[in-house]
Amino acid sequence: MAAVRLLSSLLLSLLFLSSLSLSIPESEALLRLKKSLSNTEVLDSWQPDTSPCNKKQPWIGLVCNGNTTTGIHLTSMGLSGKIDIDVLLELPNLRTITLINNHFSGPLPPFNRIGALKGLYLSFNNFSGEIPSDFFSKMGSLKKVWLSGNKFTGRIPESFGQIPHLIELHIEKNEFSGHIPPMEQSSLISLDLSDNKLEGEIPASMSRFDPGTFKGNPGLCGKTVGKECTKQAAVDNGQDEVEAPPPMNKSTTGWVVIGLIGFVLLLTIFFRSKQREDRFDRLGKENLDEIVEVRIRSSNRRSSVDSSLSQKGGGGGSTRRGSSRHGKGMGDLVVVNEERGFFGLADLMKAAAEVLGSGGLGSAYKAVMANGVSVVVKRMREMNKISKDSFDTEMRRLGRLKHPNILTPLAYHYRKDEKLLVSEYVSKGSLLYILHGDRGISHAELNWPVRLKIIKGVSRGMGFLHNEFASYELPHGNLKSSNVLLDSTYEPLLSDYAFYPLINSTQAVQAMFAYKSPEAILYQQVTRKSDVYCLGIIILEILTGKFPSQYLNNQKGGTDVVQWVRSAVSERRETELIDPEIASAAATSLAEMEKLIQVAAACTESNLDQRIEMKEAIRRIEEIQQV
């Protein structure tokens, strides 16, 4: 009996030791992954005897939580080869995989073996072939799937509808065919099935999505795309049987001729209108920096401008006013804020213009019209997330906003592929340019009272937006110093806010600063607290006078203000963070500055649960006094 017990113990020990031997360090697993890929010169930081999650020199393309890898983000690196899923299974905390815009090919690798995966981003590669119908059935943690811009064929996997908490699904620009399987998840808010070979009736559960979701699939039908389904299509939801059209009699032929004449007239009107609209394209010059400036007309100037508009008819005539106010026709501006009078697209076309800058959301131009009115025109692309009527509703809502720290838009011009947004021109320009640009404005001019005024104005503006857009996931979404504009008294005005419902998801990820928050980088999700993180960055930027590395896509350059404040606060060295220009000139206010540093640290806390709410941040900022 003793011999049997000894043998059992030995067997258990061997099994335990063998299971340990199967587990390898993360660094070794990642090096094996690198070895399985091709064109890996860009991964030169992945070296033996170094730590993947070293805080000072982490391996490129990794997202870490402490000393463990939670994400592999290898975007636009020219990689190819075979993706070793067995190696990825050695990373127990892996939650996101991003391989967008590389050269991977062949069938979809078995990522479904990684059951805990939350985000899978494989867009713009050369993956091909059919995806098994049950591929995603066991990926219960998955929230975001991006397979767009590949060469997948066959039917859309039915198992997409079995992912319980799916938020985003992008499979556009592939060769999927057949009918669309039902996806009834209430969590699904971003969907794109465009430019495939889909056919049949669009499921009722998906009728809430914009028609652009389904464009480029001529075989689809249903109310969403404005195409009536045949009886057979409605029955089998995907067969290609179509009823033959009835023979045309003489009366029908006459109506067809009339219809063709009308169509030709409409085309003539459209192209003439488009020629006038395209004149604005001449303003498109080379990209400059991401600075956007705007000027507000003084009150005494406004009366003369309004009088000029009335006398000269420069947008103030009844015809243009009617078209602007009610948005009749595509060829003019829709005025959403009447406080500055009326003007039309023709006024902008004749205006002297200059390029102000180009950023992630579009290009900006300053236009000085013949009547002396100075405005900023932004050409915004990738704003097709909602329908034209919904876009008009959102713009008019923005035009009604009234707050001393909010820049309210004046007008917009709608085209399917591009939108023009018009706002006022503010005298001193952006906070970014004043803090870091070469404009003859010294930091001495930005003394402590001025900087405190700017911080309080920004926080009040954010408080207003968070109340006004309480139902929005991102009430602002793009708060950064280039979108904080300063008037002649250094009063801040927030711009580029509340665009999250308007911007296509891909562009939002690339262009909106809220997506630089830790929760967006780690888990590809944004919340109202992402705005709090952005507020914390601006506070640190103003107090330190440093350019935050967080504003840069690769974070190479600038100062990591978040890590700097975290280290300083833990060692009680907050005073070292403060810009010497204000630290020496306002020595009696150092205690108040340190309180603001503490607020900024709480705003930029990486743990979402520990980060303070916007209301709490505003309350603490308002308590700071100028001594």
C-alpha positions as CSV (number, residue, x, y, z in Angstrom):
1,M,0.0,0.0,0.0
2,A,2.8,2.4,0.8
3,A,4.4,1.7,-2.5
4,V,1.1,2.6,-4.3
5,R,0.9,5.9,-2.3
6,L,4.5,6.7,-3.2
7,L,3.9,6.0,-6.9
8,S,0.7,8.2,-6.8
9,S,2.7,11.0,-5.3
10,L,5.4,10.7,-7.9
11,L,2.8,10.8,-10.7
12,L,1.1,13.9,-9.3
13,S,4.5,15.6,-8.9
14,L,5.4,14.8,-12.5
15,L,2.1,16.1,-13.7
16,F,2.5,19.3,-11.7
17,L,6.1,19.8,-13.0
18,S,5.0,19.2,-16.6
19,S,2.2,21.8,-16.3
20,L,4.7,24.3,-15.0
21,S,7.1,23.5,-17.9
22,L,4.3,24.3,-20.3
23,S,4.1,27.9,-19.1
24,I,6.7,30.2,-20.4
25,P,7.6,33.8,-19.5
26,E,5.7,36.5,-21.5
27,S,9.0,37.8,-22.9
28,E,9.8,34.4,-24.4
29,A,6.3,34.1,-25.8
30,L,6.4,37.5,-27.4
31,L,9.9,36.7,-28.9
32,R,8.4,33.5,-30.4
33,L,5.6,35.6,-31.9
34,K,8.1,37.9,-33.4
35,K,10.0,35.0,-34.9
36,S,6.9,33.7,-36.5
37,L,6.3,37.0,-38.3
38,S,8.1,38.6,-41.3
39,N,9.4,42.1,-41.8
40,T,9.9,42.6,-38.0
41,E,12.7,45.2,-38.2
42,V,10.3,47.6,-36.6
43,L,10.1,45.4,-33.5
44,D,13.8,46.0,-32.8
45,S,12.9,46.9,-29.1
46,W,11.7,43.3,-28.6
47,Q,15.1,41.9,-27.4
48,P,16.0,39.0,-25.1
49,D,17.1,39.9,-21.6
50,T,14.8,42.9,-21.5
51,S,11.3,43.3,-20.0
52,P,8.4,43.8,-22.3
53,C,6.6,46.1,-19.9
54,N,9.6,48.1,-18.6
55,K,8.2,51.5,-17.8
56,K,11.2,53.4,-19.0
57,Q,11.7,51.4,-22.3
58,P,8.7,49.2,-23.0
59,W,8.6,47.1,-26.1
60,I,6.9,48.9,-29.0
61,G,3.3,48.0,-29.7
62,L,2.5,46.6,-26.3
63,V,-0.1,47.7,-23.8
64,C,0.8,46.8,-20.3
65,N,-0.9,46.7,-16.9
66,G,1.9,46.6,-14.4
67,N,4.3,43.8,-15.6
68,T,1.8,41.9,-17.7
69,T,0.8,42.4,-21.3
70,T,-2.9,43.2,-21.9
71,G,-2.7,44.4,-25.5
72,I,-0.7,43.9,-28.7
73,H,-1.2,46.9,-30.9
74,L,0.9,46.6,-34.1
75,T,-0.7,49.1,-36.5
76,S,0.8,50.0,-39.9
77,M,4.1,48.2,-39.4
78,G,4.3,46.3,-42.7
79,L,4.2,42.9,-40.9
80,S,3.2,39.6,-42.5
81,G,3.7,35.9,-41.9
82,K,1.8,33.4,-39.7
83,I,0.3,34.5,-36.4
84,D,1.1,31.9,-33.8
85,I,-2.0,31.6,-31.7
86,D,-0.4,29.0,-29.4
87,V,2.1,31.7,-28.4
88,L,-0.7,34.2,-27.7
89,L,-2.3,31.7,-25.4
90,E,0.8,32.1,-23.2
91,L,-0.3,35.6,-22.4
92,P,-3.1,35.0,-19.9
93,N,-4.1,38.7,-19.5
94,L,-4.2,39.5,-23.2
95,R,-7.4,41.4,-24.0
96,T,-6.9,43.3,-27.2
97,I,-5.2,42.5,-30.5
98,T,-4.7,45.2,-33.1
99,L,-3.0,44.4,-36.4
100,I,-4.6,47.1,-38.6
101,N,-3.0,48.0,-41.9
102,N,-0.4,45.3,-42.3
103,H,0.2,42.5,-44.9
104,F,-1.2,39.4,-43.2
105,S,-3.0,37.0,-45.6
106,G,-4.8,33.7,-45.7
107,P,-7.7,32.4,-43.7
108,L,-8.7,34.1,-40.4
109,P,-6.4,32.7,-37.7
110,P,-8.1,30.9,-34.8
111,F,-8.3,33.9,-32.5
112,N,-11.5,32.3,-31.1
113,R,-9.2,30.1,-28.9
114,I,-8.4,33.2,-26.9
115,G,-11.7,33.2,-25.0
116,A,-11.0,36.3,-22.8
117,L,-10.3,38.6,-25.8
118,K,-12.3,41.9,-25.7
119,G,-11.1,43.6,-28.9
120,L,-10.0,42.2,-32.3
121,Y,-8.8,44.7,-34.9
122,L,-7.7,43.2,-38.2
123,S,-8.8,45.8,-40.7
124,F,-6.9,46.5,-44.0
125,N,-4.9,43.3,-44.4
126,N,-5.3,40.6,-47.0
127,F,-7.2,38.0,-45.0
128,S,-9.4,36.0,-47.2
129,G,-11.8,33.0,-47.4
130,E,-14.9,32.1,-45.5
131,I,-15.2,32.4,-41.7
132,P,-17.0,29.5,-40.1
133,S,-20.5,30.3,-39.0
134,D,-19.8,29.4,-35.3
135,F,-16.3,31.1,-35.2
136,F,-17.4,33.7,-32.5
137,S,-19.8,31.5,-30.5
138,K,-17.5,31.0,-27.6
139,M,-16.0,34.5,-27.5
140,G,-18.3,35.8,-24.8
141,S,-16.0,38.6,-23.7
142,L,-15.7,40.1,-27.1
143,K,-16.9,43.7,-27.5
144,K,-15.3,45.1,-30.6
145,V,-14.6,43.4,-33.9
146,W,-13.0,45.2,-36.9
147,L,-12.4,43.0,-40.1
148,S,-12.9,45.7,-42.7
149,G,-10.8,46.1,-45.8
150,N,-9.9,42.4,-46.3
151,K,-11.1,39.8,-48.8
152,F,-13.4,37.7,-46.7
153,T,-16.0,35.8,-48.7
154,G,-19.1,33.6,-47.9
155,R,-21.8,34.4,-45.5
156,I,-21.5,36.7,-42.4
157,P,-21.0,34.3,-39.5
158,E,-24.2,33.7,-37.6
159,S,-22.2,33.7,-34.4
160,F,-21.9,37.5,-34.5
161,G,-25.4,37.5,-33.2
162,Q,-24.3,35.3,-30.2
163,I,-21.7,37.7,-28.8
164,P,-23.7,39.0,-25.8
165,H,-22.1,42.4,-25.3
166,L,-20.9,43.3,-28.8
167,I,-20.5,47.1,-29.2
168,E,-18.8,47.6,-32.5
169,L,-18.8,45.4,-35.6
170,H,-17.0,46.7,-38.8
171,I,-16.8,44.2,-41.7
172,E,-17.1,46.7,-44.6
173,K,-15.1,46.5,-47.8
174,N,-15.0,42.7,-48.0
175,E,-16.8,40.2,-50.3
176,F,-19.4,38.8,-47.8
177,S,-22.5,37.5,-49.6
178,G,-25.9,36.2,-48.8
179,H,-28.3,37.6,-46.2
180,I,-27.5,39.5,-43.0
181,P,-28.0,37.3,-39.9
182,P,-30.0,38.9,-37.1
183,M,-28.1,40.8,-34.5
184,E,-30.4,41.9,-31.7
185,Q,-27.8,43.0,-29.1
186,S,-28.9,46.3,-27.5
187,S,-25.2,47.0,-26.8
188,L,-24.4,47.2,-30.6
189,I,-24.0,50.9,-31.4
190,S,-21.5,51.0,-34.2
191,L,-22.1,48.8,-37.3
192,D,-20.8,48.9,-40.8
193,L,-21.6,46.3,-43.4
194,S,-21.1,48.5,-46.5
195,D,-19.4,47.6,-49.7
196,N,-19.9,43.8,-49.7
197,K,-22.2,41.6,-51.8
198,L,-25.0,41.2,-49.4
199,E,-28.6,40.7,-50.5
200,G,-32.1,40.2,-49.1
201,E,-34.1,42.1,-46.6
202,I,-32.4,43.9,-43.8
203,P,-33.5,42.4,-40.4
204,A,-35.9,44.5,-38.5
205,S,-33.5,44.5,-35.5
206,M,-31.0,46.5,-37.5
207,S,-33.4,49.1,-38.9
208,R,-32.1,51.6,-36.3
209,F,-28.8,52.0,-38.1
210,D,-28.1,54.7,-40.7
211,P,-28.5,53.8,-44.4
212,G,-24.8,54.3,-44.8
213,T,-24.3,51.1,-42.8
214,F,-25.6,49.1,-45.7
215,K,-24.5,51.1,-48.8
216,G,-22.6,49.4,-51.6
217,N,-24.8,46.2,-51.4
218,P,-27.2,46.6,-54.3
219,G,-29.0,43.3,-53.4
220,L,-30.2,44.6,-50.0
221,C,-33.8,45.9,-49.6
222,G,-36.0,47.2,-46.9
223,K,-37.2,50.6,-45.5
224,T,-33.7,51.4,-44.2
225,V,-32.3,51.6,-47.7
226,G,-35.5,52.9,-49.3
227,K,-35.9,49.8,-51.5
228,E,-39.0,47.7,-51.4
229,C,-38.4,43.9,-51.1
230,T,-40.1,41.5,-53.4
231,K,-42.4,38.9,-51.9
232,Q,-39.9,36.2,-52.4
233,A,-37.0,38.2,-50.9
234,A,-39.1,38.9,-47.9
235,V,-39.9,35.2,-47.4
236,D,-36.4,33.7,-47.8
237,N,-34.4,36.8,-46.9
238,G,-31.7,36.3,-49.3
239,Q,-32.8,34.6,-52.6
240,D,-32.2,36.3,-55.9
241,E,-35.7,35.8,-57.4
242,V,-37.1,39.1,-58.6
243,E,-40.5,39.7,-60.0
244,A,-40.5,40.7,-63.7
245,P,-41.7,44.3,-64.3
246,P,-45.1,44.7,-65.9
247,P,-45.1,45.7,-69.6
248,M,-45.3,49.4,-70.2
249,N,-48.3,50.9,-72.0
250,K,-48.3,54.3,-73.8
251,S,-49.3,56.2,-70.7
252,T,-46.4,54.7,-68.8
253,T,-44.0,55.5,-71.6
254,G,-45.1,59.1,-71.5
255,W,-44.4,59.4,-67.8
256,V,-41.0,57.8,-68.3
257,V,-40.1,60.5,-70.9
258,I,-41.3,63.2,-68.5
259,G,-39.3,61.6,-65.8
260,L,-36.1,61.6,-67.9
261,I,-36.5,65.2,-68.8
262,G,-36.9,66.1,-65.1
263,F,-33.8,64.0,-64.3
264,V,-31.7,65.8,-66.8
265,L,-32.8,69.2,-65.4
266,L,-32.0,68.1,-61.9
267,L,-28.5,66.9,-63.0
268,T,-27.9,70.3,-64.7
269,I,-28.9,72.1,-61.5
270,F,-26.8,69.8,-59.3
271,F,-23.6,70.2,-61.4
272,R,-23.9,74.0,-61.5
273,S,-24.4,74.0,-57.8
274,K,-21.4,71.7,-57.3
275,Q,-19.2,73.9,-59.4
276,R,-20.0,76.7,-57.1
277,E,-19.4,74.6,-54.0
278,D,-16.1,73.2,-55.3
279,R,-14.6,76.7,-55.5
280,F,-14.0,76.3,-51.8
281,D,-11.7,73.4,-52.5
282,R,-9.2,76.0,-53.8
283,L,-8.6,76.9,-50.2
284,G,-7.1,73.4,-49.5
285,K,-3.4,74.0,-49.1
286,E,-0.7,71.8,-47.6
287,N,-1.2,70.6,-44.0
288,L,0.3,72.9,-41.4
289,D,0.3,72.3,-37.7
290,E,-2.8,71.5,-35.7
291,I,-3.5,75.0,-34.6
292,V,-7.0,76.5,-35.1
293,E,-7.6,80.2,-34.4
294,V,-10.7,82.1,-34.3
295,R,-11.8,85.8,-33.7
296,I,-14.9,87.3,-32.0
297,R,-16.2,90.6,-33.4
298,S,-16.5,93.3,-30.8
299,S,-20.0,94.5,-29.9
300,N,-19.4,98.0,-31.4
301,R,-18.3,96.4,-34.7
302,R,-21.2,94.1,-34.8
303,S,-23.8,96.8,-35.3
304,S,-21.9,98.2,-38.3
305,V,-21.5,94.7,-39.7
306,D,-25.1,93.9,-39.3
307,S,-26.0,97.3,-40.8
308,S,-23.7,96.5,-43.8
309,L,-25.3,93.1,-44.3
310,S,-28.8,94.7,-44.3
311,Q,-27.8,97.5,-46.7
312,K,-25.7,95.5,-49.1
313,G,-27.8,92.3,-49.0
314,G,-24.8,90.2,-48.2
315,G,-26.7,87.3,-46.9
316,G,-29.3,89.4,-45.2
317,G,-31.9,89.3,-48.0
318,S,-35.1,87.5,-47.5
319,T,-34.3,84.8,-50.0
320,R,-31.0,83.8,-48.5
321,R,-32.3,84.2,-45.0
322,G,-35.1,81.8,-45.8
323,S,-32.7,79.2,-47.3
324,S,-30.2,79.6,-44.5
325,R,-32.8,79.4,-41.8
326,H,-34.7,76.5,-43.1
327,G,-31.9,74.7,-44.9
328,K,-33.6,74.5,-48.3
329,G,-31.2,73.2,-50.9
330,M,-27.7,72.0,-50.7
331,G,-26.1,75.0,-52.2
332,D,-26.1,77.4,-49.3
333,L,-25.2,77.7,-45.6
334,V,-27.7,76.8,-42.9
335,V,-27.5,79.4,-40.2
336,V,-27.9,77.9,-36.7
337,N,-27.0,81.0,-34.7
338,E,-28.7,84.2,-35.8
339,E,-26.9,86.5,-33.3
340,R,-24.3,87.5,-35.8
341,G,-26.6,88.0,-38.7
342,F,-27.0,86.1,-41.9
343,F,-24.5,85.3,-44.7
344,G,-24.3,82.7,-47.4
345,L,-21.9,80.4,-49.1
346,A,-21.4,82.9,-51.9
347,D,-20.0,85.3,-49.3
348,L,-17.4,82.7,-48.2
349,M,-16.5,81.9,-51.8
350,K,-15.6,85.6,-52.4
351,A,-13.8,86.0,-49.1
352,A,-10.0,86.4,-48.7
353,A,-8.9,83.2,-47.1
354,E,-5.8,81.7,-45.4
355,V,-5.0,78.3,-44.1
356,L,-4.9,78.1,-40.3
357,G,-4.1,74.4,-39.9
358,S,-5.0,70.8,-40.4
359,G,-5.9,68.3,-37.7
360,G,-7.4,64.9,-37.3
361,L,-11.0,66.2,-37.9
362,G,-10.3,68.3,-40.9
363,S,-8.7,71.5,-42.2
364,A,-9.4,75.1,-41.0
365,Y,-9.4,78.4,-42.8
366,K,-9.8,82.0,-41.8
367,A,-12.2,83.8,-44.2
368,V,-12.5,87.6,-44.1
369,M,-15.6,88.5,-46.1
370,A,-16.2,91.7,-48.0
371,N,-18.3,93.2,-45.2
372,G,-15.4,92.8,-42.7
373,V,-16.8,89.8,-40.9
374,S,-14.0,87.3,-39.9
375,V,-14.9,83.6,-39.5
376,V,-13.3,80.2,-39.4
377,V,-14.4,77.6,-41.8
378,K,-13.7,74.0,-41.0
379,R,-13.9,71.3,-43.7
380,M,-14.9,68.2,-41.8
381,R,-14.8,64.8,-43.4
382,E,-15.9,61.4,-42.0
383,M,-19.0,62.9,-40.5
384,N,-21.5,60.5,-42.0
385,K,-22.5,58.6,-38.9
386,I,-26.0,59.9,-38.9
387,S,-28.5,61.0,-41.5
388,K,-28.8,64.5,-42.9
389,D,-31.9,65.4,-40.9
390,S,-30.3,64.1,-37.6
391,F,-27.1,66.1,-38.5
392,D,-29.3,69.2,-38.9
393,T,-30.9,68.6,-35.5
394,E,-27.5,68.3,-33.8
395,M,-26.2,71.4,-35.5
396,R,-29.2,73.5,-34.5
397,R,-28.9,72.2,-30.9
398,L,-25.3,73.4,-30.8
399,G,-26.3,76.7,-32.3
400,R,-28.6,77.3,-29.3
401,L,-25.9,76.9,-26.7
402,K,-25.2,79.9,-24.6
403,H,-22.2,80.0,-22.1
404,P,-19.3,82.4,-21.7
405,N,-16.8,79.6,-22.1
406,I,-18.4,77.8,-25.1
407,L,-17.8,78.8,-28.8
408,T,-21.2,78.4,-30.5
409,P,-21.2,77.6,-34.2
410,L,-22.7,80.0,-36.6
411,A,-23.6,77.9,-39.6
412,Y,-23.0,74.8,-41.5
413,H,-23.0,73.5,-45.1
414,Y,-24.0,69.9,-45.8
415,R,-22.6,67.6,-48.4
416,K,-22.5,63.9,-48.3
417,D,-18.8,63.5,-48.3
418,E,-17.9,66.8,-46.5
419,K,-19.3,69.3,-44.1
420,L,-18.4,72.9,-43.6
421,L,-18.7,74.3,-40.1
422,V,-18.5,78.1,-39.6
423,S,-17.7,79.8,-36.3
424,E,-16.3,83.1,-35.1
425,Y,-12.7,84.1,-35.1
426,V,-11.2,84.6,-31.6
427,S,-8.4,87.1,-31.2
428,K,-5.6,85.4,-29.4
429,G,-5.9,82.0,-30.9
430,S,-5.5,78.6,-29.2
431,L,-4.0,78.0,-25.8
432,L,-1.6,75.5,-27.4
433,Y,-0.1,78.2,-29.6
434,I,0.1,80.7,-26.8
435,L,1.8,78.2,-24.5
436,H,4.2,76.6,-27.0
437,G,4.2,78.7,-30.2
438,D,6.6,81.3,-31.3
439,R,4.2,84.3,-31.3
440,G,6.0,86.9,-29.2
441,I,3.8,86.0,-26.2
442,S,6.1,85.3,-23.2
443,H,5.2,83.0,-20.4
444,A,5.5,86.1,-18.2
445,E,2.3,87.4,-19.8
446,L,0.7,84.2,-18.7
447,N,1.0,84.9,-15.0
448,W,-0.6,82.9,-12.3
449,P,-3.9,84.9,-12.2
450,V,-4.3,84.4,-16.0
451,R,-3.6,80.7,-15.9
452,L,-6.0,80.2,-13.0
453,K,-8.6,82.1,-15.0
454,I,-8.1,79.9,-18.0
455,I,-8.3,76.7,-15.9
456,K,-11.5,77.8,-14.2
457,G,-13.0,78.9,-17.5
458,V,-12.2,75.5,-19.1
459,S,-13.7,73.6,-16.2
460,R,-16.9,75.7,-16.2
461,G,-17.3,75.1,-19.9
462,M,-16.9,71.4,-19.3
463,G,-19.4,71.5,-16.5
464,F,-21.9,73.1,-18.8
465,L,-21.3,70.5,-21.6
466,H,-21.6,67.6,-19.2
467,N,-25.0,69.0,-18.0
468,E,-26.2,69.9,-21.5
469,F,-25.2,66.6,-23.0
470,A,-25.8,64.4,-20.0
471,S,-26.9,61.4,-22.1
472,Y,-23.7,61.5,-24.3
473,E,-20.9,59.0,-23.8
474,L,-18.5,61.9,-24.5
475,P,-20.0,65.3,-23.9
476,H,-16.8,67.0,-25.3
477,G,-14.6,64.1,-26.5
478,N,-11.8,66.2,-28.0
479,L,-10.7,68.6,-25.2
480,K,-7.1,69.6,-25.7
481,S,-5.2,72.9,-25.7
482,S,-5.6,73.4,-29.5
483,N,-9.3,73.4,-29.0
484,V,-9.2,76.0,-26.1
485,L,-9.4,79.4,-27.7
486,L,-8.6,82.7,-25.9
487,D,-10.2,86.0,-26.4
488,S,-8.6,89.4,-25.8
489,T,-9.1,89.1,-22.0
490,Y,-7.8,85.5,-21.9
491,E,-11.3,84.1,-21.4
492,P,-11.2,80.5,-22.7
493,L,-13.8,79.3,-25.2
494,L,-14.1,75.5,-25.9
495,S,-14.5,74.3,-29.5
496,D,-14.9,71.0,-31.3
497,Y,-17.2,69.6,-28.7
498,A,-20.1,67.1,-28.8
499,F,-18.9,65.7,-32.2
500,Y,-18.8,62.1,-30.9
501,P,-22.3,61.2,-32.3
502,L,-21.4,62.7,-35.7
503,I,-18.0,61.3,-36.5
504,N,-17.5,57.9,-38.0
505,S,-16.0,55.5,-35.5
506,T,-12.7,54.9,-37.3
507,Q,-12.0,58.6,-37.5
508,A,-13.1,59.2,-33.9
509,V,-10.5,56.7,-32.7
510,Q,-7.8,58.3,-34.7
511,A,-8.7,62.0,-34.1
512,M,-10.4,62.5,-30.8
513,F,-8.2,63.1,-27.8
514,A,-10.5,61.2,-25.5
515,Y,-9.2,58.0,-27.2
516,K,-5.8,58.7,-25.7
517,S,-7.2,58.0,-22.2
518,P,-6.0,54.8,-20.5
519,E,-9.3,53.1,-20.8
520,A,-9.4,53.7,-24.5
521,I,-5.9,52.5,-25.0
522,L,-6.3,49.4,-22.8
523,Y,-9.9,48.4,-23.5
524,Q,-10.9,50.5,-26.6
525,Q,-13.7,52.1,-24.6
526,V,-14.5,55.7,-23.7
527,T,-16.7,57.1,-20.9
528,R,-17.6,60.5,-19.5
529,K,-14.5,60.2,-17.3
530,S,-12.4,60.2,-20.5
531,D,-13.2,63.9,-20.6
532,V,-12.0,64.2,-17.0
533,Y,-8.7,62.7,-18.1
534,C,-8.4,65.3,-20.9
535,L,-9.1,68.1,-18.4
536,G,-6.3,66.9,-16.2
537,I,-3.9,67.0,-19.1
538,I,-4.8,70.6,-19.8
539,I,-4.4,71.6,-16.1
540,L,-0.9,70.0,-16.1
541,E,0.0,71.7,-19.4
542,I,-0.9,75.1,-18.1
543,L,0.8,74.7,-14.7
544,T,4.0,73.1,-16.0
545,G,4.3,75.0,-19.3
546,K,5.3,71.7,-20.9
547,F,4.0,70.2,-24.1
548,P,2.3,66.9,-23.2
549,S,3.6,63.8,-25.0
550,Q,0.0,62.5,-24.8
551,Y,-0.9,64.8,-27.7
552,L,1.5,63.0,-30.1
553,N,0.5,59.8,-31.8
554,N,3.7,57.9,-31.0
555,Q,4.3,59.9,-27.8
556,K,7.9,60.5,-28.9
557,G,8.7,64.0,-27.8
558,G,7.1,66.4,-25.3
559,T,6.8,65.5,-21.7
560,D,4.9,62.6,-20.2
561,V,3.1,64.9,-17.7
562,V,1.0,62.1,-16.3
563,Q,4.0,60.0,-15.3
564,W,5.8,63.1,-14.1
565,V,3.0,64.2,-11.8
566,R,2.5,60.7,-10.5
567,S,6.1,60.4,-9.5
568,A,6.2,63.9,-8.0
569,V,3.0,63.5,-6.0
570,S,4.2,60.1,-4.6
571,E,7.4,61.8,-3.4
572,R,5.8,65.1,-2.4
573,R,7.7,67.1,-5.0
574,E,4.7,68.9,-6.5
575,T,6.5,72.3,-6.5
576,E,9.1,71.0,-9.0
577,L,6.3,70.6,-11.6
578,I,5.3,74.3,-11.6
579,D,6.5,76.5,-14.4
580,P,9.3,78.7,-12.9
581,E,7.8,81.7,-14.6
582,I,4.8,81.6,-12.2
583,A,6.5,79.8,-9.3
584,S,8.9,82.7,-8.7
585,A,6.5,85.5,-9.4
586,A,3.7,84.2,-7.3
587,A,5.5,82.5,-4.4
588,T,2.6,83.2,-2.0
589,S,0.3,81.1,-4.2
590,L,2.5,78.0,-4.3
591,A,0.1,76.2,-2.0
592,E,-2.8,76.9,-4.3
593,M,-0.8,75.7,-7.3
594,E,0.0,72.5,-5.5
595,K,-3.7,72.0,-4.8
596,L,-4.3,72.2,-8.6
597,I,-1.6,69.7,-9.2
598,Q,-3.4,67.3,-6.8
599,V,-6.6,67.9,-8.8
600,A,-4.9,67.1,-12.1
601,A,-3.4,64.0,-10.6
602,A,-6.9,62.8,-9.6
603,C,-8.2,63.6,-13.0
604,T,-5.5,61.6,-14.8
605,E,-5.7,58.6,-12.6
606,S,-5.3,55.5,-14.9
607,N,-7.8,53.4,-12.8
608,L,-11.2,54.5,-14.0
609,D,-12.9,53.7,-10.7
610,Q,-10.4,55.8,-8.8
611,R,-10.6,58.8,-11.2
612,I,-12.8,61.6,-9.9
613,E,-16.0,62.7,-11.6
614,M,-16.3,65.9,-13.5
615,K,-18.4,67.6,-10.9
616,E,-15.9,66.8,-8.2
617,A,-13.1,68.1,-10.3
618,I,-15.0,71.4,-10.9
619,R,-15.8,71.7,-7.2
620,R,-12.1,71.4,-6.3
621,I,-11.0,73.8,-9.0
622,E,-13.5,76.4,-7.8
623,E,-12.1,76.2,-4.3
624,I,-8.6,77.4,-5.6
625,Q,-8.2,81.1,-4.8
626,Q,-5.9,83.7,-6.1
627,V,-3.7,84.8,-3.2
